[in-house]
Amino acid sequence: MNTTTTVQTPGENVLPPTRPPHIGKKQSNHALLKGLRVSMLIAGCMIFIMGLLLLLLPMLKVQSIEVEGNVYYNADVIIAAAGIEVGDELPAIDLNLALRKILDNCPYVERCTISPSLFSIKITVVEKENIMKTMFQNQYITFGRDFSVLEIVDEGEAALSPFLYVNLPSIASVTVGKTISFADNDLDTGYITALWNALEVAELFEDVTAVDVSERFSLSFVLDEQYRVELGKIGNIDVKFAALKEILEEKGKQNQECAVVDVSDVQKPTYRPVDKSELLP
């Protein structure tokens, strides 16, 4: 067997084994450098945009204000309550504060939204439904179906004309934001609420212009400013409304006369022509 052996003689130079030139050398992180460049570019763009906005924002002024959904309130009243004027700088407007002002100063507004655009403001309101009014100590009191007082005004017959007039049981006191305090502390207003609900189910509520609920067993309401309907007590309300409908179809459509329709006794309902002045409770 042939074997080859290499022996290093003294003084002979031995070269270290060769290795790839890239091994052991520190390389640049190209991805890191690229990320830094992108970040610097983004930061520069943001600084430019912010500077541009600082120059342009004062130029963004309200040129028009639009109000939608208002029925009772005039648009000018809503705008004045919001405290926003044409010419105001849009970025400086506190929309939340404007919303609170509308709700605080317009008690018949249930909810509201304010939508700004480039040069305009749009205010959308939803007004409360089934608002009613009554008189107490020579003042007009407006309230909701839960008897919560919305407003107290000295002179409001013309302004409050869209609201349903209700002759309530004797009132002790009223405070805005609180329910009406009746003279009878033990008064159960359930019969009044039952009447509201019955009128709504019968689709008559919108046509009723006045209601007398001052006496629990002697309820009445004015329909279409032409008929005063005597209900008596709240019992058998569905039957009474059916009798009312039958009578009006038979006699009421024939002329424009005013009349009292008494359905308190469904066995003997009556129809009696009267002067218009006799309709109101």
Contacts in CASP RR format, 6 or more apart in sequence:
PFRMAT RR
TARGET T0000
AUTHOR 0000-0000-0000
METHOD contacts of the structure
MODEL  1
MNTTTTVQTPGENVLPPTRPPHIGKKQSNHALLKGLRVSMLIAGCMIFIM
GLLLLLLPMLKVQSIEVEGNVYYNADVIIAAAGIEVGDELPAIDLNLALR
KILDNCPYVERCTISPSLFSIKITVVEKENIMKTMFQNQYITFGRDFSVL
EIVDEGEAALSPFLYVNLPSIASVTVGKTISFADNDLDTGYITALWNALE
VAELFEDVTAVDVSERFSLSFVLDEQYRVELGKIGNIDVKFAALKEILEE
KGKQNQECAVVDVSDVQKPTYRPVDKSELLP
8 14 0 8 1.000
57 89 0 8 1.000
57 90 0 8 1.000
57 91 0 8 1.000
58 89 0 8 1.000
60 89 0 8 1.000
60 90 0 8 1.000
60 91 0 8 1.000
60 118 0 8 1.000
60 119 0 8 1.000
61 87 0 8 1.000
61 88 0 8 1.000
61 89 0 8 1.000
61 90 0 8 1.000
61 119 0 8 1.000
62 84 0 8 1.000
62 85 0 8 1.000
62 86 0 8 1.000
62 87 0 8 1.000
62 88 0 8 1.000
62 89 0 8 1.000
62 90 0 8 1.000
62 93 0 8 1.000
62 119 0 8 1.000
62 120 0 8 1.000
62 121 0 8 1.000
63 86 0 8 1.000
63 87 0 8 1.000
63 119 0 8 1.000
63 120 0 8 1.000
64 86 0 8 1.000
64 119 0 8 1.000
64 120 0 8 1.000
64 121 0 8 1.000
65 79 0 8 1.000
65 84 0 8 1.000
65 85 0 8 1.000
65 86 0 8 1.000
65 120 0 8 1.000
65 121 0 8 1.000
65 122 0 8 1.000
65 123 0 8 1.000
66 120 0 8 1.000
66 121 0 8 1.000
66 122 0 8 1.000
66 123 0 8 1.000
67 75 0 8 1.000
67 78 0 8 1.000
67 79 0 8 1.000
67 123 0 8 1.000
67 124 0 8 1.000
67 125 0 8 1.000
68 122 0 8 1.000
68 123 0 8 1.000
68 124 0 8 1.000
68 125 0 8 1.000
69 124 0 8 1.000
69 125 0 8 1.000
69 126 0 8 1.000
69 127 0 8 1.000
70 78 0 8 1.000
70 125 0 8 1.000
70 127 0 8 1.000
71 127 0 8 1.000
71 162 0 8 1.000
72 108 0 8 1.000
72 127 0 8 1.000
72 131 0 8 1.000
72 162 0 8 1.000
73 106 0 8 1.000
73 108 0 8 1.000
73 109 0 8 1.000
73 125 0 8 1.000
73 127 0 8 1.000
77 106 0 8 1.000
78 102 0 8 1.000
78 106 0 8 1.000
78 109 0 8 1.000
78 123 0 8 1.000
78 125 0 8 1.000
79 85 0 8 1.000
79 123 0 8 1.000
81 101 0 8 1.000
81 102 0 8 1.000
81 104 0 8 1.000
81 105 0 8 1.000
81 106 0 8 1.000
82 98 0 8 1.000
82 99 0 8 1.000
82 101 0 8 1.000
82 102 0 8 1.000
82 114 0 8 1.000
82 123 0 8 1.000
83 98 0 8 1.000
83 101 0 8 1.000
84 93 0 8 1.000
84 98 0 8 1.000
84 121 0 8 1.000
90 116 0 8 1.000
90 119 0 8 1.000
90 121 0 8 1.000
93 116 0 8 1.000
93 121 0 8 1.000
95 114 0 8 1.000
95 116 0 8 1.000
98 114 0 8 1.000
99 112 0 8 1.000
99 113 0 8 1.000
99 114 0 8 1.000
102 109 0 8 1.000
102 112 0 8 1.000
102 123 0 8 1.000
102 125 0 8 1.000
103 109 0 8 1.000
103 111 0 8 1.000
103 112 0 8 1.000
106 125 0 8 1.000
107 142 0 8 1.000
107 150 0 8 1.000
107 151 0 8 1.000
107 176 0 8 1.000
108 127 0 8 1.000
108 128 0 8 1.000
108 131 0 8 1.000
108 142 0 8 1.000
108 150 0 8 1.000
108 151 0 8 1.000
109 125 0 8 1.000
109 126 0 8 1.000
109 127 0 8 1.000
109 128 0 8 1.000
110 126 0 8 1.000
110 127 0 8 1.000
110 128 0 8 1.000
111 125 0 8 1.000
111 126 0 8 1.000
112 123 0 8 1.000
112 124 0 8 1.000
112 125 0 8 1.000
112 126 0 8 1.000
113 123 0 8 1.000
113 124 0 8 1.000
114 121 0 8 1.000
114 122 0 8 1.000
114 123 0 8 1.000
114 124 0 8 1.000
115 121 0 8 1.000
115 122 0 8 1.000
115 124 0 8 1.000
116 122 0 8 1.000
128 144 0 8 1.000
128 150 0 8 1.000
130 144 0 8 1.000
130 145 0 8 1.000
130 164 0 8 1.000
130 196 0 8 1.000
130 205 0 8 1.000
131 142 0 8 1.000
131 143 0 8 1.000
131 144 0 8 1.000
131 150 0 8 1.000
131 163 0 8 1.000
131 164 0 8 1.000
132 142 0 8 1.000
132 143 0 8 1.000
132 144 0 8 1.000
132 145 0 8 1.000
132 163 0 8 1.000
132 164 0 8 1.000
132 165 0 8 1.000
132 166 0 8 1.000
133 140 0 8 1.000
133 141 0 8 1.000
133 142 0 8 1.000
133 143 0 8 1.000
133 160 0 8 1.000
133 163 0 8 1.000
133 164 0 8 1.000
133 165 0 8 1.000
133 166 0 8 1.000
134 140 0 8 1.000
134 141 0 8 1.000
134 143 0 8 1.000
134 165 0 8 1.000
134 166 0 8 1.000
134 167 0 8 1.000
134 168 0 8 1.000
134 171 0 8 1.000
135 141 0 8 1.000
136 171 0 8 1.000
136 174 0 8 1.000
138 154 0 8 1.000
139 152 0 8 1.000
139 153 0 8 1.000
139 154 0 8 1.000
140 152 0 8 1.000
140 153 0 8 1.000
140 154 0 8 1.000
140 155 0 8 1.000
140 156 0 8 1.000
140 157 0 8 1.000
140 160 0 8 1.000
141 149 0 8 1.000
141 151 0 8 1.000
141 152 0 8 1.000
141 171 0 8 1.000
141 174 0 8 1.000
141 180 0 8 1.000
142 149 0 8 1.000
142 150 0 8 1.000
142 151 0 8 1.000
142 152 0 8 1.000
142 153 0 8 1.000
142 160 0 8 1.000
142 163 0 8 1.000
143 149 0 8 1.000
143 150 0 8 1.000
143 180 0 8 1.000
144 150 0 8 1.000
145 193 0 8 1.000
145 196 0 8 1.000
146 179 0 8 1.000
147 179 0 8 1.000
147 180 0 8 1.000
147 189 0 8 1.000
148 177 0 8 1.000
148 178 0 8 1.000
148 179 0 8 1.000
149 174 0 8 1.000
149 175 0 8 1.000
149 176 0 8 1.000
149 177 0 8 1.000
149 178 0 8 1.000
149 179 0 8 1.000
149 180 0 8 1.000
150 176 0 8 1.000
150 177 0 8 1.000
151 176 0 8 1.000
152 174 0 8 1.000
152 176 0 8 1.000
153 159 0 8 1.000
153 160 0 8 1.000
164 208 0 8 1.000
164 209 0 8 1.000
164 210 0 8 1.000
164 211 0 8 1.000
165 209 0 8 1.000
165 210 0 8 1.000
165 211 0 8 1.000
165 280 0 8 1.000
166 210 0 8 1.000
166 211 0 8 1.000
166 212 0 8 1.000
166 213 0 8 1.000
167 210 0 8 1.000
167 211 0 8 1.000
167 212 0 8 1.000
167 213 0 8 1.000
167 214 0 8 1.000
167 281 0 8 1.000
168 180 0 8 1.000
168 182 0 8 1.000
168 213 0 8 1.000
168 214 0 8 1.000
169 182 0 8 1.000
169 183 0 8 1.000
169 184 0 8 1.000
169 187 0 8 1.000
169 213 0 8 1.000
169 214 0 8 1.000
169 215 0 8 1.000
170 182 0 8 1.000
170 183 0 8 1.000
170 184 0 8 1.000
170 214 0 8 1.000
171 180 0 8 1.000
171 181 0 8 1.000
171 182 0 8 1.000
171 183 0 8 1.000
172 181 0 8 1.000
172 182 0 8 1.000
172 183 0 8 1.000
173 181 0 8 1.000
174 180 0 8 1.000
174 181 0 8 1.000
175 181 0 8 1.000
182 189 0 8 1.000
191 213 0 8 1.000
191 216 0 8 1.000
191 219 0 8 1.000
191 233 0 8 1.000
191 234 0 8 1.000
192 213 0 8 1.000
194 234 0 8 1.000
194 237 0 8 1.000
195 211 0 8 1.000
195 213 0 8 1.000
195 219 0 8 1.000
195 221 0 8 1.000
195 231 0 8 1.000
195 234 0 8 1.000
195 237 0 8 1.000
196 205 0 8 1.000
198 234 0 8 1.000
198 237 0 8 1.000
198 238 0 8 1.000
198 241 0 8 1.000
199 205 0 8 1.000
199 208 0 8 1.000
199 221 0 8 1.000
202 238 0 8 1.000
202 241 0 8 1.000
204 223 0 8 1.000
204 241 0 8 1.000
207 223 0 8 1.000
207 224 0 8 1.000
208 221 0 8 1.000
208 222 0 8 1.000
208 223 0 8 1.000
209 222 0 8 1.000
209 223 0 8 1.000
209 224 0 8 1.000
209 225 0 8 1.000
210 221 0 8 1.000
210 222 0 8 1.000
210 279 0 8 1.000
210 280 0 8 1.000
210 281 0 8 1.000
211 219 0 8 1.000
211 220 0 8 1.000
211 221 0 8 1.000
211 222 0 8 1.000
211 281 0 8 1.000
212 218 0 8 1.000
212 219 0 8 1.000
212 220 0 8 1.000
212 221 0 8 1.000
212 281 0 8 1.000
213 219 0 8 1.000
214 281 0 8 1.000
216 233 0 8 1.000
217 232 0 8 1.000
217 233 0 8 1.000
218 230 0 8 1.000
218 232 0 8 1.000
218 233 0 8 1.000
219 230 0 8 1.000
219 231 0 8 1.000
219 232 0 8 1.000
219 233 0 8 1.000
219 234 0 8 1.000
220 228 0 8 1.000
220 229 0 8 1.000
220 230 0 8 1.000
220 231 0 8 1.000
220 232 0 8 1.000
220 281 0 8 1.000
221 228 0 8 1.000
221 229 0 8 1.000
221 231 0 8 1.000
222 228 0 8 1.000
222 229 0 8 1.000
222 279 0 8 1.000
222 280 0 8 1.000
222 281 0 8 1.000
223 229 0 8 1.000
225 276 0 8 1.000
225 279 0 8 1.000
226 256 0 8 1.000
226 257 0 8 1.000
226 258 0 8 1.000
226 259 0 8 1.000
226 279 0 8 1.000
227 248 0 8 1.000
227 252 0 8 1.000
227 258 0 8 1.000
227 259 0 8 1.000
227 260 0 8 1.000
227 261 0 8 1.000
227 279 0 8 1.000
228 259 0 8 1.000
228 260 0 8 1.000
228 261 0 8 1.000
228 274 0 8 1.000
228 278 0 8 1.000
228 279 0 8 1.000
228 280 0 8 1.000
228 281 0 8 1.000
229 244 0 8 1.000
229 260 0 8 1.000
229 261 0 8 1.000
229 263 0 8 1.000
230 260 0 8 1.000
230 261 0 8 1.000
230 262 0 8 1.000
230 263 0 8 1.000
230 264 0 8 1.000
231 237 0 8 1.000
231 240 0 8 1.000
231 263 0 8 1.000
231 264 0 8 1.000
232 264 0 8 1.000
233 264 0 8 1.000
236 266 0 8 1.000
239 266 0 8 1.000
240 263 0 8 1.000
240 264 0 8 1.000
240 266 0 8 1.000
241 263 0 8 1.000
243 263 0 8 1.000
243 266 0 8 1.000
243 269 0 8 1.000
244 261 0 8 1.000
244 263 0 8 1.000
244 269 0 8 1.000
247 261 0 8 1.000
247 263 0 8 1.000
247 269 0 8 1.000
247 271 0 8 1.000
248 261 0 8 1.000
251 259 0 8 1.000
251 271 0 8 1.000
252 259 0 8 1.000
252 271 0 8 1.000
257 273 0 8 1.000
258 273 0 8 1.000
258 274 0 8 1.000
258 275 0 8 1.000
258 276 0 8 1.000
258 278 0 8 1.000
258 279 0 8 1.000
259 271 0 8 1.000
259 272 0 8 1.000
259 273 0 8 1.000
259 274 0 8 1.000
260 270 0 8 1.000
260 271 0 8 1.000
260 272 0 8 1.000
260 274 0 8 1.000
260 278 0 8 1.000
260 279 0 8 1.000
261 269 0 8 1.000
261 270 0 8 1.000
261 271 0 8 1.000
261 272 0 8 1.000
262 269 0 8 1.000
262 270 0 8 1.000
262 271 0 8 1.000
262 272 0 8 1.000
263 269 0 8 1.000
END
